[in-house]
Amino acid sequence: MKKSILSIATISLMCLHTSSFAKNISIGTIEIGGGSTLSIDSRETELENSFDEITVDTTVLSANALYYVRPNLGVGATFFYDSTEITEQQTSKEVMTSTIGPMVSYNFSINEQTGLKISGAFLKVSGDAPNNTDQSGFGWNAGSQLSYFLNDHVSINGSLKYYSYAYERENVVSIDLEESGFNFGVGLSIYLHQ
């Protein structure tokens, strides 16, 4: 009997200890986050009797805002901007894509300084391509974000997301395109508590 009571007391204290040091995000908290996606692009072109070089410069920025309607459950919006410039034989062309849409995220507390967020978003896709070509459509993304909290108001984040877009490129003729892939990003979030 004493062993059972001692076991229950020990388990209760362990649960209390874990929950009191978990990094939970409370109702009413506003999270404002932003970052830059890391991308690696390697291309090698071999043309006979030619020493042409292809340069690809990519700028990727992202931002989101969440309002926590329940502990650890946030709803809000996300924005993503991607600009790629390709230079070949002293000729440059630029492709710009942006997405915006509603987002939902849930934080799983790992310990007092770390949380793992699972999120998803439905996106409106728009952009410009060479020769005054407009592109528009819809897409979605889903992924995870590991957050390390420096204090109650700031976290450093690393994220991995899968995205899928379906859009139409319009110029003289319309072309239906699909694009999908992974993004790895780093960023910062600020938490405003009520």
Secondary structure, 3 states (H helix, E strand, C coil): CHHHHHHHHHHHHHHHHHHHCCCCCCCCCEEEEEEEEECCCCCCCCCCCCCCCEEEEEEEEEEEEEEEEECCEEEEEEEEEEEEEEEECCEEEEEEEEEEEEEEEEEEEEECCEEEEEEEEEEEEEEEECCCEEEEEEEEEEEEEEEEECCCCEEEEEEEEEEEEEEEEECCCEEEEEEEEEEEEEEEEEEECC
